Amino acid sequence: MANIVEIKNLTKAFGGVRAVEDVTLQVEEGEFMTMLGPSGCGKTTTLRMIGGFEYPDRGRVLLGGQDVTDLPPYKRPVNMMFQDFALFPHMTVAQNIGYGLRIGGASKRETAKRVDEALRTIELTHKAVSRPSELSIGQMQRVALARALVRRPKVLLLDEPMSALDAQLRETMQVELRHLHEKIGLTFIMVTHDQTEALVMSDRIMVMDQGRVVQVGTPTELYDHPASPYVANFLGTSNMIVATVSEVDTAGVVTRYGPHEIRATAQGQRPEVGVEVMLSIRPEKLRLLADGTAASDDVNSLSGVISEQFFHGDSVRITLDIGGDKPLILHHQLTSSLGQAALPPAGQTVTVVVDPSSVTLFEEVASYEAEYLA
């Protein structure tokens, strides 16, 4: 597919502080792209430069191959859905949706037709004459989305679209928005700080930190193969431990953490023996062995004492002291052969295993610890 959005070397500063630094990205037509990062990382500023609401100090914005960097928002084939919905309280739902068409010069007949299509798309035809105050938060969000879509932009920009919703409604609307994207086939570019939201909804994710792009990839690529400790720690939960290299061979890297050896599959790294490296192990990759079960030779086997357990419905979060600087966190699924009734109590010594391919190794320990773990 062709790229519908291209941003090249975008840079923006406010009062001498660089909000965005040399950001480059291509977005394919029909793609759901998410810009993910903590508050202040530059993701919203980047989105606003795509929409024309901020002008870059340096760099270009191309939409459909056309350079639109110098064009105002209303001359760009994009529309933006804002966090606060910005619905007019004195207008009905239908009037809110059709407002942009009316001020754009569309006829009454064309406006009525497209508003009706939009109402059917968001399944709110029965609320056409209602006021925003008569709607639920979720319904207001759908109206705001319909108003953004009714002008048929080539790209829809979404700035933290779920921020006003409670946890349960947020989960429902994530699925609804994803289904709507698949239904209409429009290009969506969304900004969020919520990792779960990004993983659930996106075709690809651009992770940002301090104004820069850290990694771009599919949710699976970023989760399973993070490019840096920052991505591993920010995108989901991960055990981040500092270990010492004890052996390097063609099969991988063997490290020592406390009394244990932990092997990571070779991924091109060949650190020197004796240096410190950082290991990332996802909690769900650790498997608790039933009492009396022996670990196979091809996995890492770690023994430790259970210090805490927290029930999470279909899983239990277990904190395990394995004799290192930090305990390990593992998520034990209760649907596995070792159910809740058979779980060993706190204070008991147990064994967990993890495949070497599920251990990610990073060599930039000092810079990460200084910046993010201080």
C-alpha positions as CSV (number, residue, x, y, z in Angstrom):
1,M,0.0,0.0,0.0
2,A,1.1,3.6,-0.6
3,N,2.0,6.0,2.2
4,I,-0.8,8.4,2.9
5,V,1.2,10.3,5.6
6,E,4.9,11.1,5.6
7,I,6.6,13.2,8.2
8,K,10.2,14.1,7.7
9,N,12.6,15.3,10.3
10,L,10.0,17.2,12.3
11,T,11.4,19.4,15.0
12,K,9.6,21.7,17.4
13,A,10.7,23.7,20.4
14,F,8.8,25.8,22.9
15,G,10.7,28.4,24.8
16,G,14.0,26.8,24.0
17,V,12.8,23.3,25.1
18,R,12.8,20.7,22.3
19,A,9.4,19.1,22.4
20,V,10.0,17.1,19.2
21,E,13.4,16.2,17.8
22,D,13.9,14.9,14.2
23,V,10.8,12.7,14.0
24,T,10.4,10.8,10.8
25,L,7.5,8.4,10.1
26,Q,5.5,6.9,7.2
27,V,1.9,5.8,7.6
28,E,0.2,3.5,5.0
29,E,-3.3,4.2,3.7
30,G,-5.9,2.5,5.9
31,E,-3.4,1.9,8.7
32,F,-4.1,2.3,12.4
33,M,-1.0,4.0,13.7
34,T,-0.5,4.9,17.4
35,M,2.0,7.3,18.9
36,L,2.7,6.0,22.4
37,G,4.7,7.5,25.2
38,P,4.5,9.2,28.6
39,S,3.3,12.8,29.1
40,G,5.6,15.4,27.6
41,C,7.3,12.9,25.2
42,G,6.2,15.0,22.1
43,K,3.5,12.7,20.7
44,T,0.6,15.3,20.8
45,T,2.9,18.0,19.4
46,T,3.7,15.7,16.5
47,L,0.0,14.9,15.9
48,R,-0.8,18.6,15.9
49,M,1.9,19.3,13.3
50,I,0.3,16.7,11.1
51,G,-3.0,18.4,11.5
52,G,-1.6,21.9,11.0
53,F,-2.3,23.2,14.5
54,E,1.4,23.6,15.1
55,Y,4.1,24.7,12.6
56,P,7.4,22.8,12.7
57,D,10.6,24.7,13.3
58,R,12.1,22.2,10.9
59,G,10.9,19.3,8.7
60,R,8.0,18.6,6.3
61,V,4.5,17.0,6.4
62,L,3.3,15.2,3.3
63,L,-0.3,13.9,2.9
64,G,-1.0,11.8,-0.1
65,G,2.3,12.8,-1.5
66,Q,1.5,16.5,-1.3
67,D,3.6,18.8,0.9
68,V,1.1,20.4,3.2
69,T,3.6,21.9,5.7
70,D,2.5,25.4,4.9
71,L,-1.2,24.8,4.6
72,P,-3.7,25.6,7.5
73,P,-5.7,22.8,9.0
74,Y,-8.9,23.5,7.0
75,K,-7.0,23.0,3.7
76,R,-5.6,19.6,4.8
77,P,-7.5,16.3,4.1
78,V,-7.5,15.5,7.8
79,N,-9.8,15.9,10.7
80,M,-9.0,15.7,14.5
81,M,-11.1,14.3,17.3
82,F,-10.1,16.1,20.6
83,Q,-10.0,14.7,24.1
84,D,-12.9,16.8,25.4
85,F,-15.3,16.0,22.4
86,A,-16.1,19.7,22.1
87,L,-19.8,19.1,21.3
88,F,-22.1,22.1,21.1
89,P,-24.5,21.8,24.0
90,H,-27.3,23.8,22.3
91,M,-27.3,21.6,19.2
92,T,-28.9,18.2,18.7
93,V,-26.7,15.1,17.9
94,A,-27.6,15.4,14.2
95,Q,-26.8,19.2,14.2
96,N,-23.5,18.6,15.9
97,I,-22.5,15.9,13.3
98,G,-23.5,18.1,10.4
99,Y,-22.0,21.3,11.6
100,G,-18.8,21.0,9.7
101,L,-20.6,20.2,6.5
102,R,-22.9,23.2,6.8
103,I,-20.1,25.7,7.4
104,G,-18.2,24.0,4.5
105,G,-21.1,24.9,2.1
106,A,-22.7,21.5,1.7
107,S,-26.4,21.5,0.6
108,K,-29.1,20.7,3.1
109,R,-29.8,17.5,1.2
110,E,-26.2,16.4,1.1
111,T,-25.8,17.2,4.8
112,A,-28.9,15.3,5.8
113,K,-27.8,12.3,3.8
114,R,-24.2,12.1,5.2
115,V,-25.4,12.8,8.7
116,D,-27.8,9.9,8.4
117,E,-25.0,7.7,7.2
118,A,-22.8,8.7,10.1
119,L,-25.6,8.1,12.6
120,R,-26.1,4.6,11.2
121,T,-22.3,3.9,11.3
122,I,-22.1,4.8,15.0
123,E,-25.5,3.2,15.7
124,L,-27.1,6.3,17.2
125,T,-29.9,7.0,14.8
126,H,-32.4,6.9,17.7
127,K,-30.5,9.8,19.4
128,A,-30.5,12.1,16.4
129,V,-32.6,14.8,18.1
130,S,-31.1,14.4,21.6
131,R,-28.8,17.0,23.1
132,P,-25.3,16.1,24.3
133,S,-26.5,16.4,28.0
134,E,-28.8,13.5,27.3
135,L,-26.1,11.2,26.2
136,S,-23.7,8.9,28.1
137,I,-20.0,9.6,27.9
138,G,-19.6,6.7,25.4
139,Q,-22.4,8.1,23.2
140,M,-20.8,11.5,23.2
141,Q,-17.5,10.0,22.1
142,R,-19.3,8.3,19.2
143,V,-20.9,11.6,18.2
144,A,-17.6,13.4,18.3
145,L,-16.1,10.6,16.1
146,A,-19.0,10.8,13.6
147,R,-18.6,14.6,13.4
148,A,-14.9,14.1,12.6
149,L,-15.7,11.4,10.0
150,V,-18.6,13.0,8.2
151,R,-16.4,15.3,6.2
152,R,-14.7,12.2,4.8
153,P,-11.1,13.1,5.6
154,K,-8.3,10.9,4.3
155,V,-6.8,10.8,7.8
156,L,-8.4,10.9,11.2
157,L,-6.3,12.2,14.1
158,L,-7.3,11.1,17.6
159,D,-5.8,12.8,20.6
160,E,-6.2,10.6,23.7
161,P,-9.7,9.6,22.6
162,M,-10.4,7.4,25.6
163,S,-9.1,9.7,28.4
164,A,-12.5,10.8,29.6
165,L,-13.9,7.2,30.0
166,D,-13.9,5.0,33.0
167,A,-12.0,1.7,32.9
168,Q,-15.0,-0.6,31.8
169,L,-16.3,1.8,29.1
170,R,-12.7,2.5,27.9
171,E,-12.3,-1.2,27.2
172,T,-15.6,-1.4,25.3
173,M,-14.8,1.7,23.3
174,Q,-11.4,0.4,22.3
175,V,-13.0,-2.6,20.6
176,E,-15.7,-0.4,19.1
177,L,-13.2,2.1,17.6
178,R,-11.1,-0.8,16.2
179,H,-14.2,-2.3,14.6
180,L,-15.2,1.1,13.2
181,H,-11.7,1.5,11.7
182,E,-11.9,-1.9,10.0
183,K,-15.4,-1.1,8.8
184,I,-14.6,2.3,7.1
185,G,-11.0,1.6,6.1
186,L,-9.8,5.1,7.0
187,T,-6.3,5.9,8.1
188,F,-6.3,6.5,11.9
189,I,-3.4,8.2,13.8
190,M,-3.9,8.1,17.5
191,V,-2.0,9.5,20.5
192,T,-2.1,7.7,23.8
193,H,-0.1,7.1,27.0
194,D,-2.0,3.9,27.6
195,Q,0.1,0.8,26.7
196,T,-2.9,-1.6,26.7
197,E,-4.8,0.8,24.5
198,A,-2.0,0.9,22.0
199,L,-1.5,-2.9,22.0
200,V,-5.2,-3.6,21.5
201,M,-6.0,-1.1,18.8
202,S,-3.0,-0.5,16.6
203,D,-1.6,-2.0,13.4
204,R,1.7,-0.3,14.3
205,I,3.0,1.7,17.2
206,M,5.6,4.5,17.3
207,V,7.1,4.7,20.8
208,M,8.4,8.1,21.8
209,D,10.6,9.4,24.6
210,Q,11.8,12.9,25.2
211,G,10.8,14.1,21.7
212,R,12.4,11.3,19.8
213,V,11.3,8.1,18.1
214,V,12.6,5.1,20.1
215,Q,11.0,2.2,18.1
216,V,8.3,1.6,15.4
217,G,6.7,-1.7,14.9
218,T,3.7,-4.0,15.3
219,P,2.4,-4.6,18.8
220,T,3.9,-8.1,18.7
221,E,7.3,-6.9,17.4
222,L,7.5,-4.2,20.1
223,Y,6.3,-6.5,22.9
224,D,8.4,-9.5,22.1
225,H,11.5,-7.8,20.6
226,P,11.9,-4.4,22.3
227,A,14.8,-2.4,20.9
228,S,15.8,-0.9,24.2
229,P,15.2,-1.3,28.0
230,Y,13.0,1.8,27.8
231,V,10.6,0.1,25.4
232,A,10.7,-3.2,27.3
233,N,9.8,-1.5,30.6
234,F,7.3,1.0,29.2
235,L,5.3,-1.4,26.9
236,G,3.7,-3.8,29.4
237,T,5.2,-5.2,32.5
238,S,8.7,-6.7,32.5
239,N,11.3,-8.0,35.0
240,M,14.3,-5.7,34.4
241,I,17.4,-7.2,36.1
242,V,21.1,-6.4,35.9
243,A,23.2,-9.6,35.5
244,T,26.9,-10.3,34.7
245,V,28.0,-12.1,31.6
246,S,29.8,-15.4,32.4
247,E,30.0,-17.0,29.0
248,V,29.4,-16.2,25.3
249,D,29.0,-18.9,22.7
250,T,27.2,-19.5,19.4
251,A,24.0,-20.4,21.2
252,G,23.7,-17.3,23.2
253,V,24.9,-15.4,26.3
254,V,25.1,-16.9,29.7
255,T,24.7,-14.5,32.6
256,R,24.8,-14.8,36.4
257,Y,22.2,-13.2,38.6
258,G,22.5,-13.9,42.3
259,P,23.1,-17.7,42.6
260,H,21.6,-18.4,39.2
261,E,22.7,-18.7,35.6
262,I,20.3,-17.2,33.0
263,R,20.9,-17.9,29.3
264,A,19.6,-15.5,26.6
265,T,19.4,-16.7,23.0
266,A,22.0,-15.0,20.7
267,Q,20.5,-12.0,18.9
268,G,23.7,-10.6,17.4
269,Q,25.1,-9.4,20.8
270,R,28.5,-10.6,21.9
271,P,29.2,-8.7,25.2
272,E,32.5,-9.3,26.9
273,V,32.7,-11.8,29.8
274,G,32.5,-9.9,33.1
275,V,30.5,-6.9,31.9
276,E,27.0,-6.1,33.3
277,V,24.0,-6.4,31.0
278,M,20.3,-5.9,31.5
279,L,17.8,-8.7,31.1
280,S,14.1,-8.3,30.4
281,I,11.8,-11.2,31.2
282,R,8.0,-10.8,30.8
283,P,6.1,-12.1,33.9
284,E,3.9,-14.4,31.8
285,K,6.9,-16.1,30.2
286,L,7.9,-17.5,33.6
287,R,6.4,-20.9,34.3
288,L,5.9,-22.3,37.8
289,L,6.7,-26.0,38.0
290,A,4.6,-28.4,40.0
291,D,6.2,-29.9,43.0
292,G,8.4,-32.8,42.1
293,T,8.6,-31.9,38.4
294,A,12.1,-31.7,36.9
295,A,13.0,-28.9,34.5
296,S,14.4,-29.8,31.1
297,D,17.9,-29.0,30.1
298,D,17.0,-26.5,27.4
299,V,15.3,-23.9,29.8
300,N,16.5,-21.6,32.5
301,S,15.6,-23.0,35.9
302,L,15.4,-20.6,38.8
303,S,14.5,-21.5,42.4
304,G,13.3,-19.0,45.0
305,V,10.9,-18.3,47.9
306,I,7.4,-16.9,47.3
307,S,7.1,-13.7,49.2
308,E,3.7,-12.4,48.0
309,Q,0.7,-13.5,46.0
310,F,-2.1,-11.3,44.5
311,F,-5.3,-12.8,43.0
312,H,-6.2,-11.3,39.6
313,G,-9.2,-13.4,38.6
314,D,-7.9,-15.7,36.0
315,S,-4.3,-15.4,37.2
316,V,-2.2,-14.9,40.3
317,R,0.7,-12.4,40.5
318,I,3.5,-14.0,42.4
319,T,6.6,-12.2,43.8
320,L,9.6,-14.6,44.0
321,D,12.8,-13.9,45.9
322,I,15.6,-15.7,43.9
323,G,18.5,-14.2,45.8
324,G,19.3,-11.3,43.5
325,D,19.0,-7.6,43.9
326,K,15.4,-7.6,42.8
327,P,12.6,-10.2,43.2
328,L,11.0,-11.8,40.1
329,I,7.4,-11.1,39.2
330,L,5.5,-13.9,37.5
331,H,1.9,-14.2,36.3
332,H,0.6,-17.7,36.9
333,Q,-2.5,-18.6,34.8
334,L,-5.1,-20.5,36.9
335,T,-6.3,-22.3,33.8
336,S,-2.9,-24.2,33.7
337,S,-2.5,-27.7,35.1
338,L,-1.3,-26.1,38.4
339,G,-4.5,-24.4,39.5
340,Q,-5.2,-22.1,42.4
341,A,-5.9,-24.9,44.9
342,A,-2.4,-26.4,44.2
343,L,-0.5,-23.1,44.5
344,P,2.2,-23.2,47.1
345,P,1.8,-20.7,49.9
346,A,4.0,-17.7,50.7
347,G,7.3,-18.7,52.3
348,Q,7.6,-21.9,50.2
349,T,10.6,-22.6,47.9
350,V,9.5,-23.2,44.3
351,T,11.1,-23.5,40.9
352,V,10.2,-21.5,37.8
353,V,11.5,-22.0,34.3
354,V,11.8,-19.6,31.3
355,D,13.0,-20.4,27.7
356,P,16.2,-18.6,26.7
357,S,14.4,-17.2,23.7
358,S,12.1,-15.3,26.1
359,V,15.0,-13.5,27.8
360,T,15.9,-10.2,26.0
361,L,19.4,-8.9,26.6
362,F,20.4,-5.3,26.5
363,E,24.0,-3.9,26.7
364,E,23.2,-0.2,27.6
365,V,22.8,-0.7,31.3
366,A,24.5,2.4,32.7
367,S,22.7,4.9,30.6
368,Y,19.3,3.3,31.2
369,E,19.8,3.0,35.0
370,A,21.0,6.6,35.3
371,E,18.1,8.0,33.3
372,Y,15.1,5.8,34.3
373,L,15.9,3.9,37.4
374,A,17.6,6.6,39.5
